[in-house]
Amino acid sequence: MRELRGSDVAAETATDLKPYGLDAPDLNITLTDKDGQPIGTVLAAKRDAKYYVMRAGTPTVFEARDYMYNRLDKQPKDFVEEPAAAKPTSTTAPAAAEEQGDMGQDAGDDAGDDGDAD
């Protein structure tokens, strides 16, 4: 939201938001403070291949570039980090490790045997 910029002013004092699609916006983003209290709402809509944004409660409607709109067009899950997933266990990995362990042990035994024989 901090980087949201309008590319042009669509209306300085919009009294009717319908021509901009902001009467029923596609996006309604409410910003809250650390206590969850609302501090502002941004409305955004795509209408006739143009993107419009405005701060709720103000009369100015801005045109926005498509990439700015797309940055806003997110779902709540897009803002929540998933917990680190546990590594999946594999039935072949332990067997491979055991084989390596056996091979290493055999190699050590052989080396030990060679050393004892001399």
C-alpha positions in Angstrom: 0.0 0.0 0.0 2.9 2.3 0.8 3.9 2.3 -2.9 0.5 2.7 -4.4 0.5 5.6 -6.8 -2.2 7.0 -9.1 -1.1 7.5 -12.7 -3.7 10.2 -13.3 -6.6 11.9 -11.6 -9.8 10.5 -13.0 -12.1 12.8 -11.0 -11.2 15.5 -8.5 -14.6 15.5 -6.8 -16.5 12.4 -7.8 -20.1 12.4 -6.6 -21.0 9.3 -8.6 -18.7 6.3 -8.3 -20.5 4.1 -10.7 -18.6 5.2 -13.8 -15.4 4.0 -12.1 -16.8 0.8 -10.7 -16.1 2.1 -7.2 -19.8 2.0 -6.2 -19.3 -1.8 -5.9 -15.4 -2.1 -5.9 -13.6 -5.2 -6.9 -11.2 -4.6 -4.0 -12.0 -3.2 -0.6 -8.8 -3.0 1.5 -9.0 -1.9 5.0 -5.7 -1.0 6.8 -5.6 -1.5 10.5 -3.2 -0.5 13.3 -1.4 -2.9 15.5 -4.5 -3.2 17.7 -6.7 -4.1 14.8 -8.4 -0.7 14.6 -9.2 0.5 11.1 -7.1 3.5 9.9 -8.2 3.7 6.3 -9.8 1.9 3.4 -8.8 1.8 -0.2 -11.3 0.9 -2.9 -10.2 -0.3 -6.3 -12.0 -1.5 -9.5 -11.3 -2.4 -13.1 -13.7 -0.8 -15.5 -13.5 -0.5 -19.3 -9.9 -1.7 -19.3 -8.9 1.0 -16.8 -8.0 0.6 -13.1 -9.4 3.1 -10.6 -8.5 3.6 -6.9 -9.6 5.9 -4.2 -9.4 6.3 -0.5 -12.9 5.7 1.0 -14.4 8.9 2.3 -12.5 11.2 0.0 -13.8 12.6 -3.3 -10.7 12.0 -5.6 -10.6 9.0 -7.9 -7.3 8.1 -9.4 -6.4 5.9 -12.4 -3.8 3.3 -11.6 -1.5 1.3 -13.8 -2.4 -2.4 -14.2 0.7 -3.5 -12.2 -0.3 -1.4 -9.2 -3.8 -2.9 -9.3 -2.4 -6.4 -9.5 -0.2 -5.7 -6.5 -3.4 -5.0 -4.5 -5.4 -7.9 -5.9 -4.5 -10.4 -3.3 -6.3 -12.8 -1.0 -5.9 -12.9 2.7 -3.9 -16.1 2.4 -1.3 -14.2 0.3 -0.4 -12.2 3.4 0.1 -15.1 5.8 3.3 -17.0 5.8 2.9 -20.8 5.9 4.7 -22.5 8.8 7.8 -24.4 7.7 6.8 -27.8 6.6 8.4 -30.8 8.1 10.7 -32.6 5.7 8.9 -35.6 4.2 10.3 -39.0 5.2 11.4 -41.4 2.5 11.6 -45.1 2.8 14.5 -45.3 0.4 16.7 -42.7 2.2 17.3 -44.7 5.4 18.0 -47.8 3.4 20.5 -46.0 1.3 22.1 -44.6 4.5 22.3 -48.0 6.0 23.9 -49.4 2.9 26.5 -46.6 3.0 27.0 -47.3 6.6 27.5 -51.0 6.0 29.9 -50.2 3.1 31.8 -47.8 5.3 31.9 -50.4 8.1 33.0 -53.1 5.7 35.7 -50.9 4.3 36.9 -50.1 7.8 36.8 -53.8 8.7 38.8 -54.7 5.6 41.3 -51.9 6.3 41.5 -53.1 9.9 41.9 -56.7 8.7 44.7 -55.7 6.3 46.3 -53.8 9.2 46.1 -56.8 11.5 47.5 -59.2 8.9 50.6 -57.2 8.4 
